[in-house]
C-alpha cells in the first residue's frame, strides 16, 4: 500500500544526490557567480564594438566559453536544488538570484552574436578557418544570421529571458507545490494520494477498484488547476509564435525545428506513421491486458497494468546495480566503471519526498559528473528508468570529454537515442539470462510497457496533441483549458479507437507533462528510440564494430546533425524504413507476448 510521502529533511541522505560535487558550499557557488560577472564586464570592455578581425572574434569566443561554463555550473546547481523540494523557499530564492545574474550576463554579451555576422566575408572565413573549439559555434552563428534581430532587441530579450521562462515555473509551482491531494477511500480503507504516488504507484495497482478510484481522485484534483495550467501553456506557445514571426520564420514549426536541424518532413513522419501503423498493435495489447486481468471493460485508467502482476519481483537499489552493470557491460569497461561511480558517489536522487519533481531526468553540467533524478519504487520499471538516465550520463560524459562546451548541445531529435538504447540493451540482456517462457513474457512486456509505451505511445500522443495546438497558434488563435482537453481527447480516441474507454479525466493528460514548455520535444522520444532500435539490432548482429561506431556517435556531440549522427551509427533516417521496421519490431513483441499468453 502506498505510504504518505516524507518531507525532504526526513529522507535518508544515502537516497539523495550529492550536489557538493558541483559546489562544496553555497559560498563557492557565489564565488563563481562573481567570477561570471567579472568576466562578463571584462569582455564588454575588451570586445564590444571591436570584433573586426579573426583573432578578436576567436579570443572573444574563448572567453565566452568560460562564461558559458560558469553559467552552466551555477545555473545547474541552483535548478537541481529546487527540483528535489519545491517547498524550500531558500533554494527558490537562490535559484532566482543565480538565474537573474545569468540573464543579465548573456544580455550584456548579446553583442557577440550580433556583431560577428556583420563582419566582412573574408574576416568570417578566416575566423572559421582559424577556429578550433569555436568552429561549429561560428558556423551556427552564420546559419542563424537571417533570423537575428536588431542588436538592441537581442540584448533586451536576453535581459528578460528569466521572465519568459516563468510559464514553466508557474506550471511547476502549481503542480509540485500548490496541489495538495486529499486521501481517497475504497471499501472503507483510506489511501494517501500525491502526484508521484499516483504516477509511480496507483497507475500500476492490480486492484481495479483502487486503481480506478485513484485515477478519479487524481483527475478531480488536477482539474481544479486546469485554467492556470492552460494559461501558462498558452503564454508559452504565444511567445514561441511571436518569436517565430519576429525572427522571420514562416511558422512556429519552422522556428522550433530550425534549432533541432531536422526537416518538417522528419517531424511529421514520426507522428503520422506511428499514429497510423502502431495503433493496431497497441489496441491488440490493450485487449490482452483486459483479458488477462478479467476486466469488465478496458478503460484509460487500466492501460499501465503490467501483463503479469504476480511476476514483478521487487528490486532494491543495490539489486539494480547488478542488473545495470551486467546489462550494459556490452558497452565496455569504462562504461561499467561510470555506472559503479554513479552509485558510489551519489549521482542519483532515489528519494520519495513531498515537493520533488516527478518523472526522471539527467543533468550533465560541463566539467562535472551527471545528476539523475527519479523516484525509486522497487520495480523493474525503475531499473529501466535508471538505465535510461545513465544513457544520458554516458552520452554526455563522452561528448563533454571530447568537445568544447559549444559542441555539447546535441539536437533534441537525437538526444534520446543513447538513453533508450540502454533500455533496449537491458531488455536484451535479461532475455538471455533465462529461457523460462513466463520470464520471457515478463521481460518482453517490460520492454513494451515501459520502453516502447513510454516513448512511442505516451510521448507520441503528446506530440500529436501538441502539433494540433501549434496549428491553432500558427493560424493566429489561442488555446484554453476546454480546447486543450478537446484536442487531447480527440488524439487519444484516434489512437485507441473503441478498444479503450476514455474515462473522465483522460482528456486532462495534457496537464501532466512538462515537455510542452520545451518546444517540439515530445516527438523526439520516438525519434531517438527509432535510432536506438536500429543500432541495437546492429549490435546484436555485428557486435564490436557496431559498438565502436556507437561510441564515436556519443563522442561527436553536436558537431554533426541528427542525420549525420545516425549515419555514423549506420542508420539512414532520411527514409521511412527505420521507423517502419521499429513499428514492426514492436508488433512482433506484442504478437509473441500474446502467443505466450495463449491469446490470439
C-alpha positions, 0 to 999 in steps of 0.5 A: 500500500502506498505510504504518505510521502516524507518531507525532504529533511526526513529522507535518508541522505544515502537516497539523495544526490550529492550536489557538493560535487558541483559546489562544496558550499553555497559560498563557492557557488557565489564565488563563481557567480562573481567570477561570471560577472567579472568576466562578463564586464571584462569582455564588454570592455575588451570586445564590444564594438571591436570584433573586426578581425579573426583573432578578436572574434576567436579570443572573444569566443574563448572567453565566452566559453568560460562564461558559458561554463560558469553559467552552466555550473551555477545555473545547474546547481541552483535548478537541481536544488529546487527540483528535489523540494519545491517547498524550500523557499531558500533554494527558490530564492537562490535559484532566482538570484543565480538565474537573474545574474545569468540573464543579465550576463548573456544580455550584456554579451548579446553583442557577440552574436550580433556583431560577428555576422556583420563582419566582412566575408573574408574576416568570417572565413578566416575566423572559421578557418582559424577556429578550433573549439569555436568552429561549429559555434561560428558556423551556427552563428552564420546559419542563424544570421537571417533570423537575428534581430536588431542588436538592441532587441537581442540584448533586451530579450536576453535581459528578460529571458528569466521572465519568459521562462516563468510559464514553466515555473508557474506550471511547476509551482502549481503542480509540485507545490500548490496541489495538495491531494486529499486521501481517497477511500475504497471499501472503507480503507483510506489511501494517501494520494500525491502526484508521484504516488499516483504516477509511480504507484496507483497507475500500476495497482492490480486492484481495479477498484483502487486503481480506478478510484485513484485515477478519479481522485487524481483527475478531480484534483488536477482539474481544479488547476486546469485554467492556470495550467492552460494559461501558462501553456498558452503564454508559452506557445504565444511567445514561441509564435511571436518569436517565430514571426519576429525572427522571420520564420514562416511558422512556429514549426519552422522556428522550433525545428530550425534549432533541432536541424531536422526537416518538417518532413522528419517531424511529421513522419514520426507522428503520422506513421506511428499514429497510423501503423502502431495503433493496431498493435497497441489496441491488440495489447490493450485487449490482452491486458483486459483479458488477462486481468478479467476486466469488465471493460478496458478503460484509460485508467487500466492501460499501465497494468503490467501483463503479469502482476504476480511476476514483478519481483521487487528490486532494491537499489543495490539489486539494480546495480547488478542488473545495470552493470551486467546489462550494459557491460556490452558497452565496455569497461569504462562504461561499467566503471561510470555506472559503479561511480554513479552509485558510489558517489551519489549521482542519483536522487532515489528519494520519495519526498513531498515537493520533488519533481516527478518523472526522471531526468539527467543533468550533465553540467560541463566539467562535472559528473551527471545528476539523475533524478527519479523516484525509486519504487522497487520495480523493474520499471525503475531499473529501466528508468535508471538505465535510461538516465545513465544513457544520458550520463554516458552520452554526455560524459563522452561528448563533454570529454571530447568537445568544447562546451559549444559542441555539447548541445546535441539536437533534441531529435537525437538526444534520446537515442543513447538513453533508450538504447540502454533500455533496449540493451537491458531488455536484451540482456535479461532475455538471455539470462533465462529461457523460462517462457513466463520470464520471457513474457515478463521481460518482453512486456517490460520492454513494451510497457515501459520502453516502447509505451513510454516513448512511442505511445505516451510521448507520441500522443503528446506530440500529436496533441501538441502539433494540433495546438501549434496549428491553432497558434500558427493560424493566429488563435489561442488555446484554453483549458476546454480546447486543450482537453478537446484536442487531447481527447480527440488524439487519444480516441484516434489512437485507441479507437473503441478498444479503450474507454476514455474515462473522465479525466483522460482528456486532462493528460495534457496537464501532466507533462512538462515537455510542452514548455520545451518546444517540439520535444515530445516527438523526439522520444520516438525519434531517438528510440527509432535510432536506438532500435536500429543500432541495437539490432546492429549490435546484436548482429555485428557486435564490436564494430557496431559498438565502436561506431556507437561510441564515436556517435556519443563522442561527436556531440553536436558537431554533426546533425541528427542525420549525420549522427545516425549515419555514423551509427549506420542508420539512414533516417532520411527514409521511412524504413527505420521507423517502419521496421521499429513499428514492426519490431514492436508488433512482433513483441506484442504478437509473441507476448500474446502467443505466450499468453495463449491469446490470439 
